[in-house]
């Protein structure tokens, strides 16, 4: 379940880290790596992980690993920002495999966590991708098949979901294929799950937010526009790329004992994350909620 960009968090973390990134940085202005700025990035990243990562003890462990790697001179061998970012990403993920932890370059001409696409651009792209609903059909034996490559948050996604589910309304079983699904909207996850549960709402997950210290319960919807099918046999296909909202969908249905999950272990990106500044042209994604 992905939260990008997390605008409020970016503002907070700018104050916490003191790291500034120019929104007008050009290719010629990319900093040259040296011991001073690599150490500054590592110190900032380690501090943010310790202060903000959803599991405090794990955040400290990851931060300690980065500092030890800096002391051991591992990062001194990197000659490019991209290589440095990749090395930091690998070192962060080596502790617990959270693939929502990463470092990358701030895109040219953008501020941290920003997306220069206009709403119209995003709407056009979402329509062109049919809001992630890649394929829907009836297979032999009257088995419904729905292939999704993502969970769009754009207007029109709920209509596309409803149309797909209506097409499959008379099937004897349903397969939802989330292989290669890269995540997206938590609300669309909730919307789809609600079509496969009864009219009495049930809790699907709880979300703990370290930034506020609060836990929020997530429930199915009391009414849905498409066919409600609480008893149809349901199967979800996953692979090692299935991530974020795709993991939330599978996790919720599995815990409700409502679906059979078939396939590979998923990517390990089930936390909400925020993009934060590191300075020197770099930004990081840090998980700040725990879904359970």
C-alpha positions, 0 to 999 in steps of 0.5 A: 500500500503505497503513499507517494508522495506523502506531502505532510511527511516531506514537510516534516522531514525537511525540518527534521533532516535540514537537507535541502534539494533544489527543485531546479537542479540540472544535470550539470549541477549534480554533486560529485561524490566525495567522503564529505557528502557521502557521509552527510547522506549516510548520517541523514538517512540513518537518523531518519530511519531511526526516528521514523521507520515503523519498527524502531528497533529495526530502524536503528539496526538499518541505520547502524548498518549504513554507518558501519558500511560508511566507516568501512569505506564501502561507499568510497568505491562508488563514483556515481550518485546512481551507484551510491543510491543502489548500494544504499538501497541494497544495504537498507533492504538487507536487514529485513527485506522491506522493498519500500526502502530505497534511495534514488535520484531526485528527478531533474527539475523536481522537488522531493516526492513531486510529480510534474504530471498534471491531473489531465496527464495522469487521467489520460495515462490511467485511461490508456491503461484501463485503470490497471484492469488489463484483461477480463474473460471467461475461461473454460469451465465458466471460470472468471479471470481478471488480470490486474497490473495495478490499483489506480487511484484515478477517477474512473477506476471504480467504474472500470472495476465494477464493469469487470466484476459485472462481466464475471457475475455469472461465473462459477469461480473467479481468478484474480491475477496480480502477477507483476502488479505494482500496487496503487490505491488502498481504497480500490483494494477495499472496494474490490474486497467488498464485492467478495464479502457479505453486506455485514461489514468486516474488518480487513486490516489495521494500520499502525502509523508511527508518526501519530502513534495511532492505529486505524481499522479498515472495514469492508464497504456496506454497499457496492455498485457491482455484484456482491459474491461472498460465496464464489470460489476465489483465487488470487495469483501472486509472484515476486513482483506483486507489491504494495496494494497487491500485497494488501489485497492478497493479505486481507483476503487470506486473513479473512479466509476468503481466497486461496493465494497461489504463486510466489512469495510477494515483494515485501512492500506492504507498508505505507511509505513516504519520500524524504530528502537526503540532500546532494540530489538524493531522496529516500523512501521510508516505511512509516506504517505497519499493516496487520 
